[in-house]
Amino acid sequence: MDPISGALLAFTAIKKGIAIGKDLSAMGKDLNNLFSFIDGAKEAHKNPSNKSDPLSSYIAYTKALDYERELRDVIISQRGMKGYAKFEEFRRQAAKAQREGRY
């Protein structure tokens, strides 16, 4: 499955879960899949390789930004700005731990 399709499935599952009242913590796997796609697309856009197709990279990047913006709106509607700030803090910590794990 290509990354965009995987991200779409994860995003759809998150939106459905929130619509039926699931807590975000219960959807951790889908959130991880979605943010893996978002972070990967952003990184690929920053550091394009000769192997990547520029159009595919651009489409993935814009899709990632759309998903990120929509997810932000969902979190703010459920938890408010403080909840979103806390979410971003956890996301930064996870990215830092992942970077440190590589070394």
Backbone as a ProteinNet text record, in pm:
[ID]
protein_1_A
[PRIMARY]
MDPISGALLAFTAIKKGIAIGKDLSAMGKDLNNLFSFIDGAKEAHKNPSNKSDPLSSYIAYTKALDYERELRDVIISQRGMKGYAKFEEFRRQAAKAQREGRY
[TERTIARY]
84.7	0	89.8	56.8	139.3	113.6	208.9	197.8	73.6	32.5	-84.5	-210.2	-223.7	-340.9	-341.9	-225.4	-215.9	-253.1	-207.1	-239.5	-389.2	-447.8	-591.2	-671.1	-631.7	-700.1	-687.7	-568.1	-547	-629.6	-630.4	-704.1	-854.2	-903.7	-1045.4	-1082.4	-996.1	-1021.8	-1023.3	-933.5	-928.8	-1056.3	-1098.4	-1219.9	-1342.5	-1352	-1465.9	-1461.9	-1342.9	-1329	-1372	-1332.1	-1369.6	-1519.7	-1575.2	-1718.9	-1802.6	-1752.4	-1829.4	-1786.8	-1697	-1661.6	-1539.6	-1460.2	-1337.5	-1239.6	-1161.3	-1055.7	-936.5	-863	-746.5	-644.6	-633.4	-534.6	-568.8	-696.2	-737.8	-706	-668	-638.2	-489.7	-405.8	-262.2	-198.1	-234.6	-173.9	-205.4	-331.6	-369.2	-299.1	-287.8	-216.4	-69.5	-7.6	132.1	149.4	59.2	66.8	51.6	-43.8	-67.7	52.5	106.6	219	348	360.8	475.8	471.2	351.4	335.4	362.8	304.1	320.5	467.9	534	674.8	761.7	731.6	807.6	791.9	669.8	644.4	712.4	710.5	777.9	928.6	983.8	1128.1	1168.4	1088.8	1117.8	1111.2	1020.9	1008.7	1129.8	1180.5	1297.7	1424.2	1437.8	1559.1	1524.7	1491.2	1452.6	1571.5	1543.7	1648.6	1628.4	1729.7	1720.1	1624.3	1601	1515.6	1367.8	1332.1	1190.5	1133.4	1009	935.1	886.8	923.6	886.5	735.6	659	514.1	456.8	501.3	454.6	495.2	616.8	663.1	577.5	544.8	462.1	321.5	263.7	129.3	129.4	228.6	238.2	255.7	338.1	362.5	233.9	160.9	38.6	-67.5	-74.2	-168.4	-132.7	-2.8	43	2.5	19.5	-20.2	-170.8	-249	-394.9	-434.5	-375.1	-406.2	-367.2	-251.6	-204.8	-299.1	-342.9	-434.7	-570	-621.4	-750.3	-741.6	-631.7	-614.8	-603.4	-533.9	-523.1	-662.3	-746.2	-881.8	-963.3	-946	-1018.4	-975.5	-845.2	-795.9	-841.4	-835.2	-879.5	-1028.4	-1108.2	-1252.1	-1282.5	-1198.8	-1221	-1157.7	-1037	-959.2	-922.3	-950.9	-916.2	-769.3	-728.5	-591.1	-490	-527.9	-435.9	-411.5	-515.7	-500.7	-412.5	-427.6	-343.8	-198.2	-177.5	-40.6	24.6	-51.4	0.4	30.7	-55.1	-34	94.7	115.8	237.4	361	348.8	461.1	497.5	397	422	481.8	435.4	486.8	634.4	671.4	812.4	898.4	848.3	922.9	943	840.8	851.5	952.1	950.6	1046	1188.9	1206.1	1339.9	1388.7	1300.1	1337.7	1371.8	1299.2	1327.5	1462.1	1493	1622.7	1736.2	1719.7	1823.2	1840.7	1731.7	1737.2	1816.5	1824.6	1902	2050.4	2091.3	2234	2272.1
-116.9	0	123.9	220.2	341	426.9	513.2	592.7	681.4	738.4	827.1	747.6	628.6	545	504.5	468.9	433.9	550	669.4	788.4	818.6	799.7	823.1	726.8	600.7	503.4	541.8	580.9	620.6	743.5	842.3	965.6	938.1	853.8	818.6	747.4	656	585.1	681.4	778.6	877	960.5	1008.9	1091.2	1011.6	885.1	802.1	776.1	747.7	722.7	841	959.4	1079.9	1104.4	1075.7	1096.4	1007.7	887.1	799.2	812.8	907.6	938.6	867.4	805.6	742	848.5	816	905.2	892.7	1000.9	997.9	893.8	870.9	773.8	632.5	605.3	473.3	453.6	560.1	552.9	575.9	535.3	559.6	505	383	322.6	404.6	446.5	527.4	662.7	723.3	850.3	834	725.3	700.7	683.5	608.5	589.5	722.3	800.9	929.5	1022.2	1031.1	1121.4	1069.3	940	886.6	933.9	929.3	978.5	1129	1205	1350.6	1388	1331	1363.4	1317.1	1200.2	1150.2	1237.1	1281.3	1367.3	1502.5	1557	1685.3	1671.1	1562.6	1538.9	1519.6	1445.3	1423.2	1553.8	1641.9	1771.4	1860.1	1852.1	1931.3	1881.3	1750.9	1688.6	1598.3	1656.3	1572.5	1491.1	1367.7	1283.6	1274.7	1232.1	1218.7	1107	1012.8	898.6	933.9	1036.5	1065.9	1146	1117.8	1189.1	1321.3	1434.8	1563.6	1582.9	1536.3	1552.5	1468.4	1345.5	1259.3	1316.6	1368.6	1429.1	1549.7	1631.8	1750	1709.6	1611.4	1566.1	1511	1429.7	1374.3	1486.6	1586.1	1697.6	1777.6	1810.3	1888.6	1807.5	1676.9	1591	1586.4	1577.8	1575.2	1703.9	1816.5	1944	1949.1	1896.4	1892.4	1806.3	1685.9	1596.6	1659.7	1722.6	1784.9	1896.8	1977.8	2088.6	2034.2	1932.4	1876.1	1809.6	1739.7	1676.2	1781.2	1889.3	1999.4	2051.8	2071.9	2120.8	2022.9	1893.6	1792.4	1795.2	1802.1	1803.4	1930	2042	2167.8	2162.2	2103.8	2096	2002.9	1901.4	1806.6	1850.3	1909.5	1938.8	2086	2169	2309.6	2334.2	2460.3	2497.1	2438.3	2428.1	2368.4	2221.3	2152.7	2012.6	1997.8	2090	2084.5	2115.8	2211.4	2244.1	2123.8	2053.2	1933.9	1825	1810.9	1713.6	1745.1	1871	1912.1	1887.1	1907.2	1880.1	1730.7	1645.3	1500.7	1463	1527.1	1498.3	1537.4	1652	1693.8	1596.4	1552.2	1456.6	1325.1	1279.5	1154	1168.1	1282.4	1305.6	1310.4	1373.8	1380.2	1240.9	1161.9	1025.8	941.4	960.6	886.5	926.5	1055.5	1102.8	1046.7	1050.7	1000	849	780.3	636.5	595.8	683.3	654.3	655.5	734.8	748.1	653.6
0	0	0	-83.3	-88.7	35.4	69	192.5	199	86	88.5	122.7	66.5	97.5	244	296.1	438	527.4	490.5	569.1	561.7	443.3	428.1	515.8	518.1	604.1	751.4	791.6	931.2	965.4	876	902	909.8	819.4	820.9	950.4	994.2	1119.8	1238.5	1237.9	1346.5	1348.4	1231.1	1224.8	1268.9	1224.2	1265	1414.8	1466	1608.8	1691.6	1650.2	1723.7	1712	1594.6	1573.9	1665.6	1696.6	1785	1930.9	1957.9	2095.9	2150.5	2064.6	2112.8	2158.5	2257.3	2304.2	2209.6	2191.8	2102.7	2145.7	2275.3	2322	2276	2250.4	2203.3	2055.7	1989.4	1846	1819.1	1912.7	1903.4	1777.4	1737.1	1619.7	1494	1480.7	1364.8	1366.6	1485.2	1496.5	1458.2	1504.6	1469.2	1319.1	1256.5	1111.4	1037.9	1081.6	1015.5	1031.8	1152.1	1172.8	1111.4	1096.8	1023.4	878.5	819.5	682.6	674.6	766.1	763.9	778.4	878.1	900.5	784	729.3	614.7	491.4	465.9	349.6	365.5	487	510.8	493.9	545.9	534.3	388.3	313.7	171.7	93.8	134.8	66.5	96.9	221	259.3	190.9	181.6	127.4	9.2	-104	-217.9	-268.9	-304.7	-361.4	-512	-580.7	-725.9	-765	-674	-703.3	-699.8	-622.7	-604.4	-720.9	-748.7	-851.4	-790.8	-848.4	-788.3	-773.2	-870.1	-861	-747.3	-734.9	-625.9	-490.5	-481.9	-356.9	-320.8	-419.8	-394.9	-349.9	-415.5	-379.1	-236.8	-203.8	-68.2	34.1	0.5	92.1	116.7	11.2	29	102.9	75.3	146.4	295.2	323.9	463.2	535.3	469	530.7	555	458.6	475.5	594.8	603.9	715.5	848.4	850.7	973.8	1017.4	922.3	953.1	1001.2	934.4	975.1	1112.2	1136.8	1267.1	1376.9	1347.3	1443	1477.4	1376.1	1399.3	1484.4	1458.6	1535.7	1682.2	1705.3	1843.3	1915.2	1848.6	1910.7	1942.3	1853.1	1879.6	1996.9	2018.2	2126.9	2258.5	2251.5	2372.3	2390.1	2292.7	2303	2270.6	2279.6	2245.3	2343.9	2470.8	2568.5	2535.1	2494	2455.3	2333	2238.5	2118.9	2153.2	2241.2	2282.7	2351.3	2432.9	2499.7	2396.5	2300	2192.5	2116.7	2084.4	2014	2099.6	2230	2320.2	2316	2323.4	2315.5	2180.2	2077.1	1943.2	1931.4	1987.7	1987.2	2066.2	2180.6	2262.6	2187.6	2118.5	2043	1929.4	1860.7	1751.6	1805.8	1921	1981.3	2020.7	2080.1	2119.5	1997.9	1890	1767.9	1709.3	1708	1658.6	1742.7	1873.8	1963.2	1949.2	1917.1	1899.6	1777.5	1679.9	1558.6	1585.8	1683.3	1709.2	1814.3
[MASK]
+++++++++++++++++++++++++++++++++++++++++++++++++++++++++++++++++++++++++++++++++++++++++++++++++++++++

